[in-house]
Amino acid sequence: MGSHAKHSRKSPIVRSDASQSWTRKYPAITVAALAGTVVGAPGGVAAAMTIAGHSPHNSPTPATADIVPAKAEADAGVQSTTAARPTPAPTASSVKISASAKAKTKTSASASASASASASASASASASASATTAKATPTATASNPYASVTWGALEPVAFYGSQNTFTPSSDQWENARTIVEVAEKRGMPLYAAVVAVATAIQESQLINLTTATNADSLGLFQQRPSQGWGTVDEVTDPSYAANAFLAALEEDAPDYDSIYLWEAAQDVQRSGYPTAYAQWQSQATTMVYDIVNGQAPS
Protein backbone atom coordinates (compact mmCIF):
# COMPACT_ATOMS: atom_id res chain seq x y z
CA MET A 1 0.00 0.00 0.00
CA GLY A 2 1.49 3.39 -0.97
CA SER A 3 0.35 6.97 -0.83
CA HIS A 4 -1.70 8.51 -3.65
CA ALA A 5 1.35 10.49 -4.66
CA LYS A 6 2.65 7.34 -6.33
CA HIS A 7 -0.23 7.30 -8.86
CA SER A 8 0.04 9.36 -12.00
CA ARG A 9 -3.62 10.36 -12.04
CA LYS A 10 -4.91 13.33 -9.93
CA SER A 11 -6.20 12.45 -6.45
CA PRO A 12 -10.03 12.11 -6.38
CA ILE A 13 -10.23 13.78 -2.92
CA VAL A 14 -11.19 17.51 -3.36
CA ARG A 15 -11.15 20.05 -0.60
CA SER A 16 -14.20 22.40 -0.19
CA ASP A 17 -11.90 25.40 0.22
CA ALA A 18 -8.31 26.17 0.80
CA SER A 19 -8.67 26.75 4.54
CA GLN A 20 -10.66 23.62 5.42
CA SER A 21 -8.90 20.29 5.35
CA TRP A 22 -10.71 17.31 3.89
CA THR A 23 -10.47 15.56 7.26
CA ARG A 24 -12.50 18.25 8.90
CA LYS A 25 -15.18 18.26 6.23
CA TYR A 26 -15.32 14.43 6.16
CA PRO A 27 -14.24 13.42 9.68
CA ALA A 28 -15.36 9.82 9.15
CA ILE A 29 -12.87 9.28 6.31
CA THR A 30 -10.06 7.22 7.73
CA VAL A 31 -6.89 5.73 6.44
CA ALA A 32 -8.77 2.46 6.10
CA ALA A 33 -11.35 4.19 3.87
CA LEU A 34 -8.60 5.59 1.70
CA ALA A 35 -7.06 2.13 1.53
CA GLY A 36 -10.42 0.84 0.33
CA THR A 37 -10.40 3.44 -2.40
CA VAL A 38 -6.96 2.36 -3.55
CA VAL A 39 -7.66 -1.36 -3.67
CA GLY A 40 -11.27 -0.96 -4.86
CA ALA A 41 -12.88 -2.49 -1.76
CA PRO A 42 -16.66 -2.03 -1.61
CA GLY A 43 -17.91 0.82 0.51
CA GLY A 44 -14.71 2.86 0.35
CA VAL A 45 -15.00 6.65 0.64
CA ALA A 46 -18.74 6.67 -0.16
CA ALA A 47 -19.54 4.76 3.06
CA ALA A 48 -17.49 7.12 5.16
CA MET A 49 -19.16 10.16 3.56
CA THR A 50 -22.60 8.74 4.29
CA ILE A 51 -21.75 8.27 7.94
CA ALA A 52 -20.81 11.98 8.08
CA GLY A 53 -24.22 12.91 6.69
CA HIS A 54 -23.19 13.55 3.18
CA SER A 55 -25.03 11.18 0.90
CA PRO A 56 -23.23 10.52 -2.36
CA HIS A 57 -26.63 10.59 -4.12
CA ASN A 58 -27.44 14.15 -3.03
CA SER A 59 -23.96 15.57 -3.17
CA PRO A 60 -22.05 13.96 -6.03
CA THR A 61 -18.50 15.10 -6.05
CA PRO A 62 -15.52 14.16 -8.08
CA ALA A 63 -14.48 11.92 -5.18
CA THR A 64 -17.67 9.83 -5.26
CA ALA A 65 -18.41 10.05 -8.95
CA ASP A 66 -15.43 7.78 -9.66
CA ILE A 67 -16.75 5.09 -7.35
CA VAL A 68 -20.58 5.10 -7.53
CA PRO A 69 -22.24 5.84 -10.88
CA ALA A 70 -25.26 8.04 -9.85
CA LYS A 71 -27.26 7.37 -12.99
CA ALA A 72 -27.10 3.60 -12.60
CA GLU A 73 -28.42 3.77 -9.05
CA ALA A 74 -31.16 6.34 -9.92
CA ASP A 75 -32.46 4.08 -12.64
CA ALA A 76 -32.54 1.13 -10.31
CA GLY A 77 -34.10 3.20 -7.46
CA VAL A 78 -31.41 2.04 -5.05
CA GLN A 79 -31.03 4.15 -1.86
CA SER A 80 -28.27 2.01 -0.36
CA THR A 81 -25.58 3.80 1.55
CA THR A 82 -23.00 1.33 0.28
CA ALA A 83 -21.91 1.40 -3.37
CA ALA A 84 -21.85 -1.94 -5.17
CA ARG A 85 -18.49 -2.72 -6.69
CA PRO A 86 -18.88 -2.82 -10.45
CA THR A 87 -17.54 -5.90 -12.25
CA PRO A 88 -14.32 -4.84 -13.88
CA ALA A 89 -14.50 -4.99 -17.63
CA PRO A 90 -11.73 -6.89 -19.37
CA THR A 91 -8.95 -4.62 -20.38
CA ALA A 92 -7.17 -4.67 -23.68
CA SER A 93 -4.09 -6.17 -22.04
CA SER A 94 -6.07 -9.02 -20.42
CA VAL A 95 -7.78 -9.74 -23.73
CA LYS A 96 -4.42 -9.83 -25.41
CA ILE A 97 -3.00 -12.11 -22.72
CA SER A 98 -6.05 -14.39 -22.96
CA ALA A 99 -5.81 -14.46 -26.73
CA SER A 100 -2.08 -15.06 -26.48
CA ALA A 101 -2.62 -17.91 -23.98
CA LYS A 102 -5.22 -19.49 -26.26
CA ALA A 103 -2.91 -19.09 -29.20
CA LYS A 104 -0.09 -20.68 -27.23
CA THR A 105 -2.41 -23.50 -26.15
CA LYS A 106 -3.47 -24.08 -29.75
CA THR A 107 0.14 -23.86 -30.87
CA SER A 108 1.20 -26.28 -28.14
CA ALA A 109 -1.63 -28.66 -28.98
CA SER A 110 -0.80 -28.37 -32.66
CA ALA A 111 2.89 -28.94 -31.96
CA SER A 112 2.05 -31.90 -29.73
CA ALA A 113 -0.23 -33.38 -32.37
CA SER A 114 2.41 -32.74 -35.00
CA ALA A 115 5.10 -34.36 -32.83
CA SER A 116 2.82 -37.32 -32.15
CA ALA A 117 2.00 -37.69 -35.83
CA SER A 118 5.68 -37.34 -36.68
CA ALA A 119 6.67 -39.95 -34.08
CA SER A 120 3.94 -42.28 -35.33
CA ALA A 121 4.98 -41.78 -38.92
CA SER A 122 8.64 -42.31 -37.96
CA ALA A 123 7.82 -45.49 -36.05
CA SER A 124 5.70 -46.73 -38.94
CA ALA A 125 8.42 -45.91 -41.43
CA SER A 126 11.02 -47.60 -39.22
CA ALA A 127 8.86 -50.71 -38.85
CA SER A 128 8.25 -50.75 -42.60
CA ALA A 129 11.96 -50.35 -43.29
CA SER A 130 12.77 -53.13 -40.83
CA ALA A 131 10.22 -55.40 -42.46
CA THR A 132 11.64 -54.59 -45.90
CA THR A 133 15.17 -55.25 -44.66
CA ALA A 134 14.07 -58.49 -43.08
CA LYS A 135 12.55 -59.60 -46.39
CA ALA A 136 15.59 -58.55 -48.37
CA THR A 137 18.18 -60.03 -45.97
CA PRO A 138 18.59 -63.81 -45.94
CA THR A 139 17.52 -65.26 -42.63
CA ALA A 140 19.69 -68.36 -42.85
CA THR A 141 21.76 -67.34 -39.81
CA ALA A 142 18.69 -66.84 -37.59
CA SER A 143 16.91 -70.05 -38.69
CA ASN A 144 19.96 -72.24 -39.28
CA PRO A 145 22.62 -72.39 -36.55
CA TYR A 146 24.88 -74.22 -39.01
CA ALA A 147 24.93 -71.34 -41.52
CA SER A 148 28.41 -70.39 -40.32
CA VAL A 149 30.88 -71.90 -37.90
CA THR A 150 34.18 -70.96 -36.29
CA TRP A 151 37.32 -73.05 -36.00
CA GLY A 152 36.87 -73.14 -32.25
CA ALA A 153 33.51 -74.89 -32.56
CA LEU A 154 35.12 -77.55 -34.74
CA GLU A 155 38.09 -78.12 -32.44
CA PRO A 156 36.73 -78.65 -28.91
CA VAL A 157 39.57 -81.09 -28.18
CA ALA A 158 43.26 -81.10 -29.06
CA PHE A 159 44.73 -83.00 -31.97
CA TYR A 160 46.40 -86.29 -31.21
CA GLY A 161 49.65 -87.14 -32.97
CA SER A 162 50.81 -86.00 -36.40
CA GLN A 163 48.32 -84.96 -39.07
CA ASN A 164 47.99 -85.98 -42.72
CA THR A 165 46.18 -84.11 -45.49
CA PHE A 166 45.15 -84.67 -49.10
CA THR A 167 43.26 -82.88 -51.85
CA PRO A 168 39.70 -84.29 -52.01
CA SER A 169 38.05 -85.22 -55.28
CA SER A 170 34.56 -84.04 -56.16
CA ASP A 171 33.11 -87.40 -54.99
CA GLN A 172 34.91 -87.11 -51.68
CA TRP A 173 33.60 -83.54 -51.21
CA GLU A 174 30.09 -84.74 -52.00
CA ASN A 175 30.28 -87.56 -49.46
CA ALA A 176 31.64 -85.20 -46.80
CA ARG A 177 28.82 -82.76 -47.58
CA THR A 178 26.28 -85.58 -47.08
CA ILE A 179 27.74 -86.34 -43.65
CA VAL A 180 27.49 -82.66 -42.64
CA GLU A 181 23.88 -82.48 -43.80
CA VAL A 182 22.91 -85.56 -41.80
CA ALA A 183 24.57 -84.16 -38.66
CA GLU A 184 22.61 -80.93 -39.09
CA LYS A 185 19.34 -82.79 -39.56
CA ARG A 186 19.99 -84.69 -36.36
CA GLY A 187 20.66 -81.40 -34.57
CA MET A 188 24.14 -82.49 -33.50
CA PRO A 189 27.14 -80.18 -33.04
CA LEU A 190 29.24 -79.90 -36.17
CA TYR A 191 32.14 -81.49 -34.30
CA ALA A 192 30.18 -84.72 -34.66
CA ALA A 193 30.50 -84.29 -38.43
CA VAL A 194 34.27 -83.81 -38.00
CA VAL A 195 34.48 -87.13 -36.13
CA ALA A 196 32.40 -88.86 -38.82
CA VAL A 197 34.39 -87.40 -41.75
CA ALA A 198 37.74 -88.35 -40.13
CA THR A 199 36.43 -91.86 -39.50
CA ALA A 200 35.23 -92.21 -43.10
CA ILE A 201 38.60 -91.05 -44.44
CA GLN A 202 40.38 -93.76 -42.46
CA GLU A 203 37.83 -96.48 -43.28
CA SER A 204 37.21 -95.86 -46.99
CA GLN A 205 39.20 -92.77 -48.01
CA LEU A 206 35.77 -91.05 -48.02
CA ILE A 207 34.61 -93.17 -50.96
CA ASN A 208 31.37 -95.13 -50.95
CA LEU A 209 32.53 -98.75 -51.19
CA THR A 210 29.97 -100.90 -52.98
CA THR A 211 32.21 -103.98 -53.08
CA ALA A 212 33.30 -105.59 -49.84
CA THR A 213 37.06 -105.67 -49.26
CA ASN A 214 37.06 -106.99 -45.71
CA ALA A 215 34.46 -109.63 -45.05
CA ASP A 216 31.15 -107.87 -45.72
CA SER A 217 32.27 -104.35 -44.82
CA LEU A 218 30.68 -101.77 -47.17
CA GLY A 219 30.03 -98.08 -47.66
CA LEU A 220 31.76 -94.98 -46.26
CA PHE A 221 32.32 -96.51 -42.81
CA GLN A 222 32.84 -100.18 -43.79
CA GLN A 223 29.73 -101.13 -41.91
CA ARG A 224 28.87 -104.81 -41.93
CA PRO A 225 25.35 -106.01 -42.66
CA SER A 226 26.16 -109.18 -40.77
CA GLN A 227 26.76 -107.12 -37.63
CA GLY A 228 23.40 -105.41 -37.74
CA TRP A 229 24.30 -102.14 -39.46
CA GLY A 230 21.68 -102.61 -42.16
CA THR A 231 21.17 -104.21 -45.52
CA VAL A 232 23.70 -103.96 -48.34
CA ASP A 233 21.60 -101.31 -50.04
CA GLU A 234 21.29 -99.35 -46.83
CA VAL A 235 24.95 -99.28 -45.79
CA THR A 236 25.96 -98.30 -49.33
CA ASP A 237 23.64 -95.30 -49.19
CA PRO A 238 25.85 -92.41 -47.89
CA SER A 239 22.94 -90.74 -46.08
CA TYR A 240 21.87 -93.93 -44.31
CA ALA A 241 25.46 -94.86 -43.46
CA ALA A 242 26.19 -91.39 -42.00
CA ASN A 243 22.99 -91.45 -39.93
CA ALA A 244 23.80 -94.94 -38.58
CA PHE A 245 27.30 -93.86 -37.56
CA LEU A 246 26.12 -90.65 -35.84
CA ALA A 247 23.34 -92.49 -33.97
CA ALA A 248 25.93 -94.96 -32.65
CA LEU A 249 28.26 -92.05 -31.74
CA GLU A 250 25.57 -90.50 -29.54
CA GLU A 251 24.83 -93.84 -27.91
CA ASP A 252 28.33 -95.32 -27.51
CA ALA A 253 30.30 -92.09 -26.97
CA PRO A 254 27.95 -89.47 -25.46
CA ASP A 255 31.00 -87.49 -24.29
CA TYR A 256 32.55 -87.43 -27.77
CA ASP A 257 33.11 -83.67 -27.63
CA SER A 258 35.33 -83.94 -24.56
CA ILE A 259 37.57 -86.90 -25.48
CA TYR A 260 40.11 -87.42 -28.25
CA LEU A 261 38.64 -87.86 -31.70
CA TRP A 262 40.20 -91.30 -32.10
CA GLU A 263 38.64 -92.43 -28.81
CA ALA A 264 35.15 -91.37 -29.95
CA ALA A 265 35.59 -93.09 -33.34
CA GLN A 266 36.91 -96.25 -31.70
CA ASP A 267 33.91 -96.47 -29.36
CA VAL A 268 31.76 -96.88 -32.49
CA GLN A 269 34.02 -98.80 -34.92
CA ARG A 270 35.93 -101.20 -32.66
CA SER A 271 38.95 -101.11 -35.00
CA GLY A 272 42.20 -103.01 -34.60
CA TYR A 273 44.04 -99.70 -35.08
CA PRO A 274 42.21 -97.26 -32.85
CA THR A 275 44.63 -94.30 -32.98
CA ALA A 276 44.70 -94.34 -36.82
CA TYR A 277 41.62 -92.08 -36.87
CA ALA A 278 43.52 -89.26 -35.16
CA GLN A 279 45.72 -88.42 -38.17
CA TRP A 280 42.73 -87.13 -40.17
CA GLN A 281 41.33 -84.68 -37.64
CA SER A 282 42.87 -81.60 -39.28
CA GLN A 283 41.75 -82.67 -42.75
CA ALA A 284 38.21 -83.39 -41.56
CA THR A 285 38.02 -80.08 -39.67
CA THR A 286 39.05 -78.10 -42.76
CA MET A 287 36.53 -79.88 -44.98
CA VAL A 288 33.61 -79.36 -42.58
CA TYR A 289 34.56 -75.71 -42.13
CA ASP A 290 34.66 -75.12 -45.90
CA ILE A 291 31.35 -76.92 -46.46
CA VAL A 292 29.45 -75.00 -43.79
CA ASN A 293 30.91 -71.62 -44.80
CA GLY A 294 30.29 -72.15 -48.51
CA GLN A 295 33.96 -72.40 -49.43
CA ALA A 296 33.94 -76.00 -50.60
CA PRO A 297 34.05 -76.78 -54.34
CA SER A 298 30.57 -77.19 -55.77
C-alpha positions in Angstrom: 0.0 0.0 0.0 1.5 3.4 -1.0 0.3 7.0 -0.8 -1.7 8.5 -3.6 1.3 10.5 -4.7 2.7 7.3 -6.3 -0.2 7.3 -8.9 0.0 9.4 -12.0 -3.6 10.4 -12.0 -4.9 13.3 -9.9 -6.2 12.4 -6.5 -10.0 12.1 -6.4 -10.2 13.8 -2.9 -11.2 17.5 -3.4 -11.1 20.1 -0.6 -14.2 22.4 -0.2 -11.9 25.4 0.2 -8.3 26.2 0.8 -8.7 26.7 4.5 -10.7 23.6 5.4 -8.9 20.3 5.3 -10.7 17.3 3.9 -10.5 15.6 7.3 -12.5 18.2 8.9 -15.2 18.3 6.2 -15.3 14.4 6.2 -14.2 13.4 9.7 -15.4 9.8 9.1 -12.9 9.3 6.3 -10.1 7.2 7.7 -6.9 5.7 6.4 -8.8 2.5 6.1 -11.3 4.2 3.9 -8.6 5.6 1.7 -7.1 2.1 1.5 -10.4 0.8 0.3 -10.4 3.4 -2.4 -7.0 2.4 -3.6 -7.7 -1.4 -3.7 -11.3 -1.0 -4.9 -12.9 -2.5 -1.8 -16.7 -2.0 -1.6 -17.9 0.8 0.5 -14.7 2.9 0.4 -15.0 6.7 0.6 -18.7 6.7 -0.2 -19.5 4.8 3.1 -17.5 7.1 5.2 -19.2 10.2 3.6 -22.6 8.7 4.3 -21.8 8.3 7.9 -20.8 12.0 8.1 -24.2 12.9 6.7 -23.2 13.5 3.2 -25.0 11.2 0.9 -23.2 10.5 -2.4 -26.6 10.6 -4.1 -27.4 14.1 -3.0 -24.0 15.6 -3.2 -22.1 14.0 -6.0 -18.5 15.1 -6.0 -15.5 14.2 -8.1 -14.5 11.9 -5.2 -17.7 9.8 -5.3 -18.4 10.0 -8.9 -15.4 7.8 -9.7 -16.8 5.1 -7.4 -20.6 5.1 -7.5 -22.2 5.8 -10.9 -25.3 8.0 -9.9 -27.3 7.4 -13.0 -27.1 3.6 -12.6 -28.4 3.8 -9.1 -31.2 6.3 -9.9 -32.5 4.1 -12.6 -32.5 1.1 -10.3 -34.1 3.2 -7.5 -31.4 2.0 -5.1 -31.0 4.2 -1.9 -28.3 2.0 -0.4 -25.6 3.8 1.6 -23.0 1.3 0.3 -21.9 1.4 -3.4 -21.8 -1.9 -5.2 -18.5 -2.7 -6.7 -18.9 -2.8 -10.5 -17.5 -5.9 -12.3 -14.3 -4.8 -13.9 -14.5 -5.0 -17.6 -11.7 -6.9 -19.4 -8.9 -4.6 -20.4 -7.2 -4.7 -23.7 -4.1 -6.2 -22.0 -6.1 -9.0 -20.4 -7.8 -9.7 -23.7 -4.4 -9.8 -25.4 -3.0 -12.1 -22.7 -6.0 -14.4 -23.0 -5.8 -14.5 -26.7 -2.1 -15.1 -26.5 -2.6 -17.9 -24.0 -5.2 -19.5 -26.3 -2.9 -19.1 -29.2 -0.1 -20.7 -27.2 -2.4 -23.5 -26.1 -3.5 -24.1 -29.7 0.1 -23.9 -30.9 1.2 -26.3 -28.1 -1.6 -28.7 -29.0 -0.8 -28.4 -32.7 2.9 -28.9 -32.0 2.0 -31.9 -29.7 -0.2 -33.4 -32.4 2.4 -32.7 -35.0 5.1 -34.4 -32.8 2.8 -37.3 -32.1 2.0 -37.7 -35.8 5.7 -37.3 -36.7 6.7 -40.0 -34.1 3.9 -42.3 -35.3 5.0 -41.8 -38.9 8.6 -42.3 -38.0 7.8 -45.5 -36.1 5.7 -46.7 -38.9 8.4 -45.9 -41.4 11.0 -47.6 -39.2 8.9 -50.7 -38.9 8.3 -50.7 -42.6 12.0 -50.3 -43.3 12.8 -53.1 -40.8 10.2 -55.4 -42.5 11.6 -54.6 -45.9 15.2 -55.3 -44.7 14.1 -58.5 -43.1 12.6 -59.6 -46.4 15.6 -58.6 -48.4 18.2 -60.0 -46.0 18.6 -63.8 -45.9 17.5 -65.3 -42.6 19.7 -68.4 -42.8 21.8 -67.3 -39.8 18.7 -66.8 -37.6 16.9 -70.1 -38.7 20.0 -72.2 -39.3 22.6 -72.4 -36.5 24.9 -74.2 -39.0 24.9 -71.3 -41.5 28.4 -70.4 -40.3 30.9 -71.9 -37.9 34.2 -71.0 -36.3 37.3 -73.0 -36.0 36.9 -73.1 -32.2 33.5 -74.9 -32.6 35.1 -77.6 -34.7 38.1 -78.1 -32.4 36.7 -78.6 -28.9 39.6 -81.1 -28.2 43.3 -81.1 -29.1 44.7 -83.0 -32.0 46.4 -86.3 -31.2 49.6 -87.1 -33.0 50.8 -86.0 -36.4 48.3 -85.0 -39.1 48.0 -86.0 -42.7 46.2 -84.1 -45.5 45.2 -84.7 -49.1 43.3 -82.9 -51.9 39.7 -84.3 -52.0 38.1 -85.2 -55.3 34.6 -84.0 -56.2 33.1 -87.4 -55.0 34.9 -87.1 -51.7 33.6 -83.5 -51.2 30.1 -84.7 -52.0 30.3 -87.6 -49.5 31.6 -85.2 -46.8 28.8 -82.8 -47.6 26.3 -85.6 -47.1 27.7 -86.3 -43.7 27.5 -82.7 -42.6 23.9 -82.5 -43.8 22.9 -85.6 -41.8 24.6 -84.2 -38.7 22.6 -80.9 -39.1 19.3 -82.8 -39.6 20.0 -84.7 -36.4 20.7 -81.4 -34.6 24.1 -82.5 -33.5 27.1 -80.2 -33.0 29.2 -79.9 -36.2 32.1 -81.5 -34.3 30.2 -84.7 -34.7 30.5 -84.3 -38.4 34.3 -83.8 -38.0 34.5 -87.1 -36.1 32.4 -88.9 -38.8 34.4 -87.4 -41.7 37.7 -88.3 -40.1 36.4 -91.9 -39.5 35.2 -92.2 -43.1 38.6 -91.0 -44.4 40.4 -93.8 -42.5 37.8 -96.5 -43.3 37.2 -95.9 -47.0 39.2 -92.8 -48.0 35.8 -91.0 -48.0 34.6 -93.2 -51.0 31.4 -95.1 -50.9 32.5 -98.8 -51.2 30.0 -100.9 -53.0 32.2 -104.0 -53.1 33.3 -105.6 -49.8 37.1 -105.7 -49.3 37.1 -107.0 -45.7 34.5 -109.6 -45.0 31.1 -107.9 -45.7 32.3 -104.4 -44.8 30.7 -101.8 -47.2 30.0 -98.1 -47.7 31.8 -95.0 -46.3 32.3 -96.5 -42.8 32.8 -100.2 -43.8 29.7 -101.1 -41.9 28.9 -104.8 -41.9 25.3 -106.0 -42.7 26.2 -109.2 -40.8 26.8 -107.1 -37.6 23.4 -105.4 -37.7 24.3 -102.1 -39.5 21.7 -102.6 -42.2 21.2 -104.2 -45.5 23.7 -104.0 -48.3 21.6 -101.3 -50.0 21.3 -99.4 -46.8 25.0 -99.3 -45.8 26.0 -98.3 -49.3 23.6 -95.3 -49.2 25.9 -92.4 -47.9 22.9 -90.7 -46.1 21.9 -93.9 -44.3 25.5 -94.9 -43.5 26.2 -91.4 -42.0 23.0 -91.5 -39.9 23.8 -94.9 -38.6 27.3 -93.9 -37.6 26.1 -90.6 -35.8 23.3 -92.5 -34.0 25.9 -95.0 -32.6 28.3 -92.1 -31.7 25.6 -90.5 -29.5 24.8 -93.8 -27.9 28.3 -95.3 -27.5 30.3 -92.1 -27.0 28.0 -89.5 -25.5 31.0 -87.5 -24.3 32.6 -87.4 -27.8 33.1 -83.7 -27.6 35.3 -83.9 -24.6 37.6 -86.9 -25.5 40.1 -87.4 -28.3 38.6 -87.9 -31.7 40.2 -91.3 -32.1 38.6 -92.4 -28.8 35.2 -91.4 -30.0 35.6 -93.1 -33.3 36.9 -96.3 -31.7 33.9 -96.5 -29.4 31.8 -96.9 -32.5 34.0 -98.8 -34.9 35.9 -101.2 -32.7 39.0 -101.1 -35.0 42.2 -103.0 -34.6 44.0 -99.7 -35.1 42.2 -97.3 -32.8 44.6 -94.3 -33.0 44.7 -94.3 -36.8 41.6 -92.1 -36.9 43.5 -89.3 -35.2 45.7 -88.4 -38.2 42.7 -87.1 -40.2 41.3 -84.7 -37.6 42.9 -81.6 -39.3 41.7 -82.7 -42.8 38.2 -83.4 -41.6 38.0 -80.1 -39.7 39.0 -78.1 -42.8 36.5 -79.9 -45.0 33.6 -79.4 -42.6 34.6 -75.7 -42.1 34.7 -75.1 -45.9 31.4 -76.9 -46.5 29.5 -75.0 -43.8 30.9 -71.6 -44.8 30.3 -72.2 -48.5 34.0 -72.4 -49.4 33.9 -76.0 -50.6 34.0 -76.8 -54.3 30.6 -77.2 -55.8 
